[in-house]
Amino acid sequence: MPVIKFTYQNLEELLGTSLDQEELLELLPMIGSDVEDYDEEEVKVEFFPNRPDFLSVEGVARTLRGFLGIETGLPQYHTESSGMTMTVDPRLDKIRPYVACCVVEGIELDEEKLKQLMDFQEDLHWVLGRDRRKVAIGIHNLDVVRPPFHYRAGSPLEDSFIPLECEEELTLQEILEQHKKGRSYAHLLENLEYYPLIVDADDNVLSMPPIINGELTKLTLDTRNLLIDVTGTDLQAVTQTLIILATSFAEAGGRIGTMEMAYPDRTMILPDLTPQEMMVEVEDSERIIGITLNAREVAQALERVRMGAEVVDENTVKVLVPPFRVDILHQVDLVENVAIGYSFPDIKPDLPRVATVAREDPRKEFETLIREIMVGLGLVEVMSLMLTNEEHHYHMMGLTEEERVEVAQPISQDRTMIRQSLLNGLLEFLDHNKHEDLPQKIFEVGEVVYLDGDAETRSQGVRKLAAAVTHSHANFTEIKSLTAAVLTNLGLDMDIKIKEHPSFLRGRCAGVEGRKDGLLVLEGVFGEMNPGVVTSFGLEYPVVALEVEFL
């Protein structure tokens, strides 16, 4: 998870008041952080990735002002039109189609703030950007370029500029081959006819998303006015990232200037800081949190975490969610923030009013045993998200789409359905860790969800085990031995059958059943992954895998 570091002095400047170290260390966990380390001058804290607005000290200070009662309710940000435009080349529609920009004026930078800004940018690249695949950020010195700006398709061999940390001009292709950042992220532009470029009115290159910025617009301690660009493959993620950046700069005293994004088929004025309007029920808050509240107390708790709140009636509160709160998707998220604003230490535990004798769930005992066996066999456990998408789950796995549980209002095109298999999550993990040494041996124990018969409103959760191994000599014999070792250690009799599966290589795939005292305990498949599946995930070495379902 992302970790940020800031000094007490910097935080106090943003809060506008002094704060005792002990009080700060007690407050930070209450807003969802884990204090990693601290000394007399600075503190290092870790935040969950669902709160990217906390990846800057400005975002932390904004919420702490609410907790301390310095400033509660919805933050207000004034924006003015910068009068600038960014036109979008239609040739980028199938390459990296979206760009969002704004201007921030009147900032003050010192060495510490410049370092924090770079760290903030890289954390957002990881949390929202999927290591720049989905979102990439460029922050430029506005005063050295001239509007209007253009997001255009560049020729790999004909267009050139001086990238950051270089002294000579390189073509776009040379940047991918010779520059450190170019080599690291070249795979994002692999096999493309054009590469994205952001240029000014004089065709000066500001950046080559998602690879590298130009030396021309490099930030210095004298920089006072910024141009922020965010490019990517998902419009919602791109605009949300811009909002988080712009509002963080505004918290530091910057003035936000909107820009016109001129797409071939539409025009947008960004950033759009309009809050999202939602409703939260008092009875839901009481039921989920377990305390007695009235509508006014619910509203006050939400205002304390920097949301707008207005009592509609005794059971309903209208909530204005600030645009940087990209984690708020459902009314339950609002209830969670009621609990945070109310303060967790003030929620007193009650013993359940039933007589019970506790013991571990037998299913959990069984899964714990499986995990111990897999670790003992030399595999590393991973945990992937239950939400996936049809492209990764079916198409890239060589499977035909089936009836599935879909997300009604997905926040991202990457999370549109609940998984029915663990294998594509393991392959995504291997793809993201191609830079690590081989062999790589991983496993996951997790839940998948199937539709129960023909009733689309009912679903059934099933627990599965999946494992994947990749290296230059991975083969059927290795995964068969692994499967046999797992079942033997579980005390099961193994039965292997001929089986064909679209995700596996024909003739190097088998079905497996595990029985105890004649009863079927688990069943599944193992073998060598189909080379087409392996290459669709960007992997370069053979992959063998197994997936079994617990009955």
Phi, psi and omega in degrees: 000153184293143179237132176241156182228135178210159180270155176299322181298316180298316180295317181295325176298320180286326178287331184079016179203160177279152183220125179296139182303316181297320179295319179297316182293336175278327183284321187303315177296335181290340178258008173102031180241165175236118181287113182280316184196159176198158173219201184285343185247326186217166180226145178243123185231151180246136180237153175292146182297345180287354179240070179295342177290348177268005184277005172232152179296333178296319178294322177296315181297323180302315180287321180297328176299324177291316180298324182275357180077011180288319182206113183246170178085187185292124175296141180250128179237126179271132176236149174228151178292132176279346184077007184257154179231157173231113178270147186246126180286123180298342179292345179271001186301323181261005184251294177209085199284340192245141175218141177223135185221159170203172178245141172233123184246153172077035178269161175236126181241137166235181185299320180295315182291326178294319177294318178298321180297316179296320178294319178301314180299314182290325176296319177294324176301324181279313187287310182260335190265354183052053180056047175077353181295317184265322182217136173226145188241139171232132178238123192233156171284108185293332190286351182255005180232169186229127177286165002284161182252159184223136173256101191233165176280129180251148178278128181303328185256339185260323180279145181209160174194173178266110180283165177306144177067022176232159179247347182235156182286139178231147172291164181299322179293321179294327177297317179294331184268330190246328184280144181303311179293324179299315179293325182291325186243014180301329182297339180286341180243015186297134175065026178261144180287324180235157174243141180292143175222144169248122184231162178261190184298334180263014181065023171286133184276123175274318182199162175239083181295144358261032190264297192202147172276166177274151177297333182303318186256023179300137179284142176228176178292344179269354181294133180238334183233136187241148164246124179252128172239141175230122179241159179175189183255356181229116186298318181297316179296322180295312182290324178296319179297318178299318180297316180298317179295311185298316182289329176294318176296324178296322177298333180270006176104002179283157178252126185273128174245124181283157177230154178267123176263109184263092175277162179301329185245003182191169177228137179231145174254118185232151001279148175265109184261021178293127180288155177272132180264127179222169177239144174231138182265135180297320182294327176293320179298316179296317184293317185282318182280326179090024178228162180268123181227156168249174185299322181294320179293322176298315180297317180297321179297319179290323177296328180293332177262021171072041170245152172281139182215134180223128179288122178270310174207188186294345181240000186226135175235128175276130186242134172255111184269122180299147187295340179279352179273074184285354181274352183271106183243338191211163179301329179298327177295325176293320178298319177302319180287334171298316179297319179296314181292327177292329179095116182302321179298338180275354177268106186274135180286148175237141175289139177297143184272049176221152177265114182222158171243118187281147170204158181290141177302127181305326178294321178291323176300317180297317180292325176297319177298317179299316180298318179297321179295314183296319178295321178296335178273004174094015179261155180253132181281138173236161177228115180256167182285147177288334180273135178218200178220162185298324182298310181287322189282324182248299191297311182289341177269001180075021185256157174272138180298142179236172172299137188209166174272115183258152177279125185295316181229075183294138178281342184215149176293344179279346185230079186245352183207162175269135186297150172245359179211156178263348191294318182294330176294322177293320179292323175298319178298316178297322178299317182286349182238029179299336182284349180278161182292152174262158357285157173245127183230114185228159176211163176214139170246119184199176184261141170238166184228128174250154169289138182272099182067222183262000183275107185289344181272355180245143180222162183228125178273137180229139179268139181225159169241133175225148178219150178217141179229133178225133170188178189294336184243020179299133184211177184299319182300320181296313183287331175295317179297319179297314180300316180297321180295320180297310183293323179297315180293337176275355180076030183251149172274133184259136175233121182253136180229155174294135182208144173246138182216130185302333182278349184245157181290130182297133181088349178233043182217145180215148171272151182223141174232141176243124184237150174228121183055038178084349181269137180286120182258320179209157175209154181180211187214151174212161178155194178272130180293144177302131180305327177295323176292317181301312182288332179296335176265010176077017181271151188247353182235158179302149178232129171248146187210162175219146174215125179231151181249135179274129183261000000 
